[in-house]
């Protein structure tokens, strides 16, 4: 009976994370547009931050005693963002991305991934390492802010007059989103730990699969909707930004709160995360992520899940 209850509560928690993330994104995007920010910058900042908050909430809930979930959640989410989200989105419609828009962002994503590997060599992401990652988050935030200001200047002529109640509605969505994310994170983490023990699975595997997929649902839904509406830059920028925030912000906060122990098998997952990230260089070279690549990414992710469960 405990397994059934925990399963139901985990599903409820994941659903709350999904709705909370999307409401937070909707409110954030509405406000961002008022400030005349481009689609790519919106995708890499407001949308990426919003869709990463489920990972942040889940990692804060898991900090300390269940630190293995934090590592699994971050690495698993970054793999899911490329394999599941980009894969499914590209299958639905080929993704045409402006190459000039990604020449800095993809290398930054790969750079912070390698930084995470380097910080893991001593067997722990310490509290000092967490602070270092948060400093990196501040630097990245400054970079995106400057980029946003440039875009604001370029889009002066496109300013739209909106009613003041847009701010009130957006603030309401953001508030509701945060509340759902907080409650959903506690439900998901606590009950996922119970399920892990009942089925003899490690917390890391639960973090890499169930929680990672669940907290990546906002990225999936947001990116697919944005891409189907023709805003490809938002969809792809969301994934790149989310993967950067997952390492700098989520791991930074999680480690700063109590440190994260790194086991030797984590390097296999690191390698897979980097391989999936490297696949986006195809978009940098050709400007297109076609359906064939989408199928390869999706199949690769399914294989990864199967191997993770049975290894």
For each residue, the residues with C-beta under 8 A, 3 or more apart:
1: 4 5
2: 5 6 194 198
3: 6 7 194 195 198
4: 1 7 8
5: 1 2 8 9
6: 2 3 9 10 191 194 195 198
7: 3 4 10 11 191 195
8: 4 5 11 12
9: 5 6 12 13 187 190 191
10: 6 7 13 14 187 188 191 192 195 210
11: 7 8 14 15
12: 8 9 15 16 184 187
13: 9 10 16 17 183 184 185 186 187 188 189 191 214
14: 10 11 17 18 184 188 214 215 217
15: 11 12 18 19 184
16: 12 13 19 20 180 181 183 184 187
17: 13 14 20 21 54 57 58 180 181 184 185 188 214 215 217 218
18: 14 15 21 22 54 214 217 218 221
19: 15 16 22 23 177 180
20: 16 17 23 24 53 54 176 177 178 179 180 181 184
21: 17 18 24 25 50 51 53 54 177 181 215 217 218 222
22: 18 19 25 26 177 218 221 222
23: 19 20 26 27 173 174 176 177 180
24: 20 21 27 28 50 53 173 174 177 178 181
25: 21 22 28 29 46 47 50 51 177 218 222
26: 22 23 29 30 170 173
27: 23 24 30 31 169 170 171 172 173 174 177
28: 24 25 31 32 46 47 49 50 170 174
29: 25 26 32 33 42 46 47
30: 26 27 33 34 166 169 170 173
31: 27 28 34 35 46 166 167 170
32: 28 29 35 37 42 45 46
33: 29 30 36 37 42 160
34: 30 31 160 162 166 167
35: 31 32 148 152
36: 33 151 152 155 156 158 159
37: 32 33 41 42 45 46 148 151 152 155
38: 41 42 151 154 155 233
39: 42 43 231 233 234 237
40: 43 44 98 101 233 234 237
41: 37 38 44 45 144 147 148 151 237
42: 29 32 33 37 38 39 45 46 47 234 237
43: 39 40 47 48 226 231 233 234 235 236 237 238 240 241
44: 40 41 47 48 105 144 237 238 240 241 244
45: 32 37 41 42 48 49 144 148 241
46: 25 28 29 31 32 37 42 49 50
47: 25 28 29 42 43 44 50 51 222 226 234 237 238 241
48: 43 44 45 51 52 237 238 239 240 241 242 244 245
49: 28 45 46 52 53 241 245 249
50: 21 24 25 28 46 47 53 177 218 222
51: 21 25 47 48 54 218 219 222 238 242
52: 48 49 55 56 241 242 245 246 249 250
53: 20 21 24 49 50 56 57 177 178 181
54: 17 18 20 21 51 57 58 181 184 185 214 215 217 218
55: 52 58 59 73 74 77 215 246 250
56: 52 53 59 60 249 250 253
57: 17 53 54 60 61 181 182 184 185
58: 17 54 55 61 62 69 73 185 188 189 211 215
59: 55 56 62 63 69 70 73 74 250 251 253 254
60: 56 57 63 185 253 254 257
61: 57 58 185 186 188 189 190
62: 58 59 65 66 67 69 70 73 189 207 254
63: 59 60 66 67 70 253 254 257 258
64: 67 257 258
65: 62
66: 62 63 69 70 189 193 203
67: 62 63 64 70 71 254 258 259 260 261
68: 71 72 202 203 204 207 260 261 263
69: 58 59 62 66 72 73 189 192 193 203 204 206 207 211
70: 59 62 63 66 67 73 74 207 250 251 254 255 260
71: 67 68 74 75 125 204 207 251 260 262 266
72: 68 69 75 76 203 204 205 206 207 208 209 211 212 269
73: 55 58 59 62 69 70 76 77 207 208 211 212 215 250
74: 55 59 70 71 77 78 246 247 250 251 254
75: 71 72 78 79 208 212 266 269 270 273
76: 72 73 79 80 207 208 209 211 212 213 269
77: 55 73 74 80 81 212 215 216 242 246
78: 74 75 81 82 113 243 246 247 273 276 277
79: 75 76 82 83 208 212 269 272 273 276 301 304
80: 76 77 83 84 85 212 213 216 219 301
81: 77 78 84 85 86 216 219 239 242 243
82: 78 79 85 86 87 239 243 276 277 279 280 297
83: 79 80 86 87 276 297 298 300 301 304
84: 80 81 87 88 213 216 220 298 301
85: 80 81 82 88 89 216 219 220 223 224 239
86: 81 82 83 89 90 95 223 236 239 280 289 294 297
87: 82 83 84 90 91 294 295 296 297 298 300 301
88: 84 85 91 92 220 224 294 298
89: 85 86 92 93 95 223 224 227 235 294
90: 86 87 93 94 95 289 290 291 293 294 297
91: 87 88 291 294 295 298
92: 88 89 224 227 228 294
93: 89 90 227 228
94: 90 288 289 290 291 294
95: 86 89 90 227 232 235 236 283 288 289 290
96: 232 287 288
97: 101 102 232 233 236 283 287 288 289
98: 40 101 102 233 287
99: 102 103 283 284 285 287
100: 103
101: 40 97 98 105 233 237
102: 97 98 99 105 106 236 240 280 283 284
103: 99 100 106 107 284
104: 107 108
105: 44 101 102 108 109 237 240 241 244
106: 102 103 109 110 240 277 280 281 283 284
107: 103 104 110 111
108: 104 105 111 112 140 244
109: 105 106 112 113 240 243 244 277 280
110: 106 107 113 114 274 277 278
111: 107 108 114 115
112: 108 109 115 116 136 140 244 247 248
113: 78 109 110 116 117 243 247 270 273 274 277
114: 110 111 117 118 274
115: 111 112 118 119 133 136 247
116: 112 113 119 120 125 247 251 270
117: 113 114 120 121 267 270 274
118: 114 115 121
119: 115 116 122 125 129 132 133
120: 116 117 123 124 125 262 266 267 270
121: 117 118
122: 119 126
123: 120 261 262
124: 120 129 259 260 261 262
125: 71 116 119 120 129 130 133 251 254 255 259 260 262
126: 122 129 130 255 259
127: 130 131 255 256 257 258 259
128: 131 132
129: 119 124 125 126 132 133 255
130: 125 126 127 133 134 251 252 253 254 255 256 257 259
131: 127 128 134 135 252 256
132: 119 128 129 135 136 252
133: 115 119 125 129 130 136 137 247 248 249 251 252 255
134: 130 131 137 138 248 249 252 253 256
135: 131 132 138 139
136: 112 115 132 133 139 140 248 252
137: 133 134 140 141 245 248 249 252
138: 134 135 141 142
139: 135 136 142 143
140: 108 112 136 137 143 144 244 248
141: 137 138 144 145
142: 138 139 145 146
143: 139 140 146 147
144: 41 44 45 140 141 147 148
145: 141 142 148 149
146: 142 143 149 150
147: 41 143 144 150 151
148: 35 37 41 45 144 145 151 152
149: 145 146 152 153
150: 146 147 153 154
151: 36 37 38 41 147 148 154 155
152: 35 36 37 148 149 155 156
153: 149 150 156
154: 38 150 151
155: 36 37 38 151 152 158 159
156: 36 152 153 159
157:
158: 36 155
159: 36 155 156
160: 33 34
161:
162: 34 166
163: 166
164: 167 168
165: 168 169
166: 30 31 34 162 163 169 170
167: 31 34 164 170 171
168: 164 165 171 172
169: 27 30 165 166 172 173
170: 26 27 28 30 31 166 167 173 174
171: 27 167 168 174 175
172: 27 168 169 175 176
173: 23 24 26 27 30 169 170 176 177
174: 23 24 27 28 170 171 177 178
175: 171 172 178 179
176: 20 23 172 173 179 180
177: 19 20 21 22 23 24 25 27 50 53 173 174 180 181
178: 20 24 53 174 175 181 182
179: 20 175 176 182 183
180: 16 17 19 20 23 176 177 183 184
181: 16 17 20 21 24 53 54 57 177 178 184 185
182: 57 178 179 185 186
183: 13 16 179 180 186 187
184: 12 13 14 15 16 17 20 54 57 180 181 187 188
185: 13 17 54 57 58 60 61 181 182 188 189
186: 13 61 182 183 189 190
187: 9 10 12 13 16 183 184 190 191
188: 10 13 14 17 58 61 184 185 191 192 211 214 215
189: 13 58 61 62 66 69 185 186 192 193 211
190: 9 61 186 187 193 194
191: 6 7 9 10 13 187 188 194 195
192: 10 69 188 189 195 196 206 207 210 211
193: 66 69 189 190 196 197 203 206
194: 2 3 6 190 191 197 198
195: 3 6 7 10 191 192 198 199 201 206 210
196: 192 193 199 201 202 203 205 206
197: 193 194 200
198: 2 3 6 194 195
199: 195 196
200: 197
201: 195 196 205 206 309
202: 68 196 205 206
203: 66 68 69 72 193 196 206 207
204: 68 69 71 72 207 208 263 266
205: 72 196 201 202 208 209 308 309
206: 69 72 192 193 195 196 201 202 203 209 210 211
207: 62 68 69 70 71 72 73 76 192 203 204 210 211 212
208: 72 73 75 76 79 204 205 212 269 308
209: 72 76 205 206 212 213 305 308 309
210: 10 192 195 206 207 213 214
211: 58 69 72 73 76 188 189 192 206 207 214 215
212: 72 73 75 76 77 79 80 207 208 209 215 216
213: 76 80 84 209 210 216 217
214: 13 14 17 18 54 188 210 211 217
215: 14 17 21 54 55 58 73 77 188 211 212 218
216: 77 80 81 84 85 212 213 219 220
217: 14 17 18 21 54 213 214 220 221
218: 17 18 21 22 25 50 51 54 215 221 222
219: 51 80 81 85 216 222 223 238 239 242
220: 84 85 88 216 217 223 224
221: 18 22 217 218 224 225
222: 21 22 25 47 50 51 218 219 225 226 234 235 238
223: 85 86 89 219 220 226 227 234 235 236 238 239
224: 85 88 89 92 220 221 227 228 235
225: 221 222 228 229
226: 43 47 222 223 229 231 232 234 235 238
227: 89 92 93 95 223 224 230 231 232 234 235
228: 92 93 224 225
229: 225 226
230: 227
231: 39 43 226 227 234 235
232: 95 96 97 226 227 235 236
233: 38 39 40 43 97 98 101 236 237
234: 39 40 42 43 47 222 223 226 227 231 237 238
235: 43 89 95 222 223 224 226 227 231 232 238 239
236: 43 86 95 97 102 223 232 233 239 240 283 289
237: 39 40 41 42 43 44 47 48 101 105 233 234 240 241
238: 43 44 47 48 51 219 222 223 226 234 235 241 242
239: 48 81 82 85 86 219 223 235 236 242 243
240: 43 44 48 102 105 106 109 236 237 243 244 280
241: 43 44 45 47 48 49 52 105 237 238 244 245
242: 48 51 52 77 81 219 238 239 245 246
243: 78 81 82 109 113 239 240 246 247 277
244: 44 48 105 108 109 112 140 240 241 247 248
245: 48 49 52 137 241 242 248 249 250
246: 52 55 74 77 78 242 243 249 250 251
247: 74 78 112 113 115 116 133 243 244 250 251 252
248: 112 133 134 136 137 140 244 245 251 252
249: 49 52 56 133 134 137 245 246 252 253
250: 52 55 56 59 70 73 74 245 246 247 253 254
251: 59 70 71 74 116 125 130 133 246 247 248 254 255 260
252: 130 131 132 133 134 136 137 247 248 249 255 256
253: 56 59 60 63 130 134 249 250 256 257
254: 59 60 62 63 67 70 74 125 130 250 251 257 258 260
255: 70 125 126 127 129 130 133 251 252 258 259 260
256: 127 130 131 134 252 253
257: 60 63 64 127 130 253 254
258: 63 64 67 127 254 255
259: 67 124 125 126 127 130 255
260: 67 68 70 71 124 125 251 254 255
261: 67 68 123 124
262: 71 120 123 124 125 266
263: 68 204 266
264: 267
265: 268 269
266: 71 75 120 204 262 263 269 270
267: 117 120 264 270 271
268: 265 271 272
269: 72 75 76 79 208 265 266 272 273
270: 75 113 116 117 120 266 267 273 274
271: 267 268 274 275
272: 79 268 269 275 276 304
273: 75 78 79 113 269 270 276 277
274: 110 113 114 117 270 271 277 278
275: 271 272 278 279
276: 78 79 82 83 272 273 279 297 300 301
277: 78 82 106 109 110 113 243 273 274 280
278: 110 274 275 281
279: 82 275 276 282 293 297
280: 82 86 102 106 109 240 277 283 284 289
281: 106 278 284 285
282: 279 285 286 289 293
283: 95 97 99 102 106 236 280 286 287 288 289
284: 99 102 103 106 280 281
285: 99 281 282
286: 282 283
287: 96 97 98 99 283
288: 94 95 96 97 283
289: 86 90 94 95 97 236 280 282 283 293 294
290: 90 94 95 293 294
291: 90 91 94 294 295
292: 295 296
293: 90 279 282 289 290 296 297
294: 86 87 88 89 90 91 92 94 289 290 291 297 298
295: 87 91 291 292 298 299
296: 87 292 293 299 300
297: 82 83 86 87 90 276 279 293 294 300 301
298: 83 84 87 88 91 294 295 301 302
299: 295 296 302 303
300: 83 87 276 296 297 303 304
301: 79 80 83 84 87 276 297 298 304 305
302: 298 299 305 306
303: 299 300 306 307
304: 79 83 272 300 301 307 308
305: 209 301 302 308 309
306: 302 303 309 310
307: 303 304 310 311
308: 205 208 209 304 305 311
309: 201 205 209 305 306
310: 306 307
311: 307 308
